[in-house]
């Protein structure tokens, strides 16, 4: 008999987790929130089950879960700090949170995101943690691009990648190994819990770890530098981060020496992913994707700004 696929097993398990003492429920079917090679996420009522990537290290996941438990008001805590194994995958259970509404961009919670980041960056790691996975994910995007069918935009992206310091290419020691970082910050990583008007919290601990705090500001910084994020939204984000005592940038003055390298790395990562997605779908790059590639093309002619005593 063929074993049921992971998605079916996860759906059954999250239903049981949502109703541990009931034989039936009236909640309706489970909702698949994500089904990718690196994560499968299923919701039933107010409970979410997440199957982590197949290569997830159990000890590292345990440390990340312990960190989420110890940072209430910043990170959404798991329902239990101990994962289970299903279909050979580590699975964790979480309360469901209300995500950011992509159809109301004017209400994007930039201030909340910045404030949560600043609080996270000021929180001492409660347990020993691995390096945050931002540079590793960027390097993975580049590896996929190199393995893909050649594309006219590939050369510019790879040239931009080559100009980055070794640490940003996941080839050297991080310049900071003491600051608690999210590792993959974007507005999709914020939810309200426990109600639609409750406080915002950060989710997704898979890339959580220690490293340079500036990496967590890099995606909005990159989009601002590429002309894809309006200046007023970037200013709101940066101002709120500074007002909350965030350590990634100086409290005043030019923030770009601290942000330039991470922002370049996130731009290259986004451009590499855009090209591989376009190749997979057999379509041309869209306007946003071309903006990312154009930014990569400009990088080779403009040396990166580096903070004083920065790692090369």
C-alpha positions in Angstrom: 0.0 0.0 0.0 1.3 3.4 -0.9 1.9 5.8 2.0 -0.2 9.0 1.9 1.7 12.1 0.7 3.1 14.6 3.2 0.3 17.0 2.6 -2.4 14.5 3.6 -0.5 13.4 6.7 0.0 17.0 7.7 -3.7 17.9 7.2 -4.8 15.0 9.4 -2.2 15.9 12.1 -3.1 19.6 12.2 -6.8 18.6 12.5 -6.0 16.5 15.5 -3.8 19.2 17.0 -6.6 21.7 16.6 -9.2 19.4 18.3 -7.2 17.0 20.6 -10.3 15.9 22.5 -13.0 15.9 19.8 -13.9 13.1 17.4 -15.4 15.5 14.9 -15.3 19.2 14.1 -17.4 21.7 12.1 -14.4 23.9 10.9 -14.4 22.7 7.4 -11.4 21.5 5.3 -7.8 22.3 6.0 -6.2 25.2 4.1 -2.8 24.7 2.5 -0.9 27.9 3.1 2.3 26.8 1.4 3.5 23.7 -0.4 7.1 24.0 -1.5 10.2 21.9 -1.4 11.5 23.7 1.6 8.2 24.1 3.6 4.7 22.7 3.7 2.2 24.6 5.8 -1.4 23.7 6.6 -3.9 25.4 8.7 -7.0 24.0 10.5 -9.1 26.5 12.4 -6.7 28.3 14.7 -3.8 25.8 14.4 -1.0 25.7 11.8 1.3 22.8 11.1 4.6 23.4 9.3 6.8 20.7 7.8 10.3 22.2 7.7 12.9 21.6 4.9 14.1 18.0 4.6 17.7 19.1 5.6 16.6 20.9 8.8 19.1 20.3 11.6 17.1 19.1 14.7 19.4 20.8 17.2 19.3 24.1 15.3 15.5 24.0 15.0 15.3 23.3 18.8 17.4 26.3 19.5 15.2 28.5 17.2 12.0 27.2 18.9 13.5 28.0 22.3 14.2 31.5 21.2 10.7 32.0 19.9 9.4 30.8 23.3 11.6 33.2 25.1 10.8 36.3 23.1 7.1 37.0 23.7 5.8 40.1 22.1 8.4 39.9 19.4 8.2 36.4 17.9 5.0 34.3 17.6 5.6 31.4 20.1 5.0 27.8 19.0 2.2 25.8 20.5 4.8 23.4 21.7 8.6 23.8 21.6 9.1 20.2 20.6 8.8 19.2 16.9 7.4 15.8 15.8 8.6 13.8 12.8 6.2 13.1 10.0 7.1 11.6 6.6 10.8 12.1 7.6 10.2 15.8 8.1 10.4 17.8 11.3 7.0 19.4 12.0 6.1 22.2 14.3 2.7 23.6 15.4 1.7 27.2 15.8 -1.2 29.4 16.5 -2.7 31.0 13.4 -2.0 34.7 13.0 -3.7 37.3 10.7 -1.2 38.2 7.9 -0.6 41.6 6.3 -3.2 42.3 3.7 -1.5 42.6 0.3 -4.5 44.5 -1.1 -4.1 47.4 1.2 -0.5 48.6 0.6 -1.2 52.0 2.2 -1.8 50.2 5.5 1.5 48.2 5.4 2.8 48.0 9.0 6.3 49.4 8.3 6.6 51.0 11.8 5.5 47.8 13.5 8.0 45.8 11.4 10.8 48.2 12.3 9.9 48.3 16.0 9.8 44.5 16.2 13.2 44.2 14.5 14.8 46.7 16.8 13.5 44.8 19.8 14.7 41.5 18.3 18.1 42.9 17.7 18.4 44.2 21.2 17.4 40.8 22.7 20.3 38.7 23.9 20.2 35.2 22.4 18.7 33.0 25.1 20.5 29.9 23.9 23.5 29.3 21.6 22.2 29.8 18.0 23.6 29.1 14.5 24.4 31.9 12.1 21.3 33.5 10.6 20.7 32.0 7.2 20.4 35.1 5.1 23.8 34.8 3.2 23.2 31.1 2.8 19.9 31.7 1.1 21.4 34.3 -1.2 24.2 31.8 -2.1 21.6 29.2 -2.8 19.7 31.5 -5.2 23.0 32.1 -7.1 23.7 28.4 -7.3 20.3 27.8 -8.8 20.9 30.5 -11.3 24.3 29.1 -12.3 22.6 25.7 -12.8 19.8 27.1 -14.9 19.6 27.6 -18.7 21.7 30.7 -19.6 19.7 33.9 -19.7 20.8 37.3 -21.1 20.5 38.8 -17.6 22.6 36.2 -15.8 26.0 37.8 -16.5 25.0 41.1 -14.8 23.7 39.3 -11.8 26.8 37.1 -11.4 29.1 40.1 -11.9 27.3 41.9 -9.1 27.5 38.9 -6.9 31.3 38.7 -7.4 31.7 42.3 -6.1 30.3 41.4 -2.6 32.5 40.7 0.4 33.1 37.0 1.1 30.8 37.0 4.2 27.8 38.3 2.1 28.4 35.4 -0.4 28.4 32.8 2.4 32.1 32.3 2.0 33.5 33.8 5.1 32.9 34.6 8.7 30.0 37.0 9.5 31.1 40.4 10.8 28.8 40.0 13.8 28.0 36.7 15.6 26.3 38.2 18.7 23.2 39.9 17.5 19.9 38.0 17.2 18.5 38.3 13.7 15.4 37.2 11.9 17.3 36.3 8.7 14.5 36.8 6.2 12.5 39.9 7.0 9.7 41.0 4.8 6.1 42.1 5.4 4.9 38.5 4.9 6.6 37.6 8.1 4.3 39.7 10.2 0.9 38.5 11.7 -1.5 39.8 14.2 -2.3 37.5 17.1 -4.6 36.6 18.8 -7.2 38.8 17.0 -7.2 40.8 13.8 -6.6 43.9 15.9 -4.0 42.3 18.2 -0.3 43.2 18.2 1.9 42.4 15.3 4.4 39.6 15.8 7.2 38.1 13.7 6.9 34.6 12.3 9.0 32.0 10.5 12.1 31.1 12.5 13.8 28.9 9.9 16.4 31.5 9.2 16.7 32.9 12.7 20.2 33.1 14.2 23.0 35.4 15.0 24.6 37.8 12.5 24.8 41.4 11.3 21.5 43.1 12.1 21.7 45.2 8.9 20.7 42.1 6.9 17.2 42.3 8.4 16.9 45.8 7.0 18.3 44.9 3.6 15.2 43.9 1.7 13.3 47.2 2.2 16.6 49.0 1.7 17.2 47.2 -1.5 13.7 47.9 -2.8 14.1 51.6 -1.9 17.5 51.7 -3.7 15.9 50.1 -6.8 13.0 52.5 -6.9 10.5 49.8 -5.9 9.7 51.2 -2.4 8.5 54.8 -2.1 10.8 57.1 -0.2 8.1 57.9 2.4 7.6 54.2 3.3 11.4 53.6 3.6 11.6 56.7 5.8 8.8 55.5 8.0 10.6 52.1 8.4 14.0 53.6 9.1 12.8 56.3 11.4 10.8 53.8 13.5 13.8 51.4 13.7 16.0 54.2 14.9 13.4 55.5 17.4 13.3 52.0 18.9 17.0 51.9 19.4 17.8 49.5 16.6 21.6 48.8 16.5 21.9 48.0 12.8 22.5 51.7 11.8 23.7 54.8 13.6 21.0 56.7 15.5 21.3 59.6 13.0 23.2 60.5 9.9 23.7 58.4 6.7 22.6 54.8 7.3 23.9 53.6 4.0 27.5 52.5 4.9 25.9 49.9 7.2 23.2 48.9 4.8 24.9 49.0 1.4 26.4 45.5 1.3 23.4 43.6 2.7 21.1 45.6 0.3 23.3 44.7 -2.6 23.2 41.0 -1.6 19.4 41.0 -1.3 19.1 42.7 -4.7 21.3 40.1 -6.3 19.4 37.3 -4.6 16.0 38.7 -5.8 17.3 39.2 -9.3 18.7 35.6 -9.4 15.3 34.2 -8.2 13.5 36.4 -10.7 15.5 35.0 -13.6 15.1 31.3 -12.5 11.3 31.8 -12.1 11.1 33.4 -15.5 13.0 30.6 -17.1 10.8 28.0 -15.3 7.7 29.7 -16.6 9.2 30.4 -20.0 8.3 34.0 -19.9 10.2 37.3 -20.2 11.2 39.3 -17.1 8.5 41.7 -15.9 9.1 45.4 -15.1 10.0 44.8 -11.4 12.4 41.9 -12.3 14.1 44.1 -14.9 14.6 46.8 -12.3 16.4 44.3 -10.1 18.6 43.2 -12.9 19.4 46.8 -13.9 20.4 47.5 -10.4 22.8 44.6 -10.5 24.3 45.9 -13.7 25.0 49.2 -12.0 26.7 47.6 -9.0 29.9 46.8 -10.8 30.6 50.4 -11.5 29.8 51.8 -8.1 32.0 50.5 -5.2 30.1 49.2 -2.2 30.1 51.4 0.9 31.5 49.7 3.9 31.1 50.6 7.6 34.4 51.3 9.5 36.2 48.0 10.4 33.9 46.1 8.1 34.8 42.5 7.2 36.0 42.0 3.7 
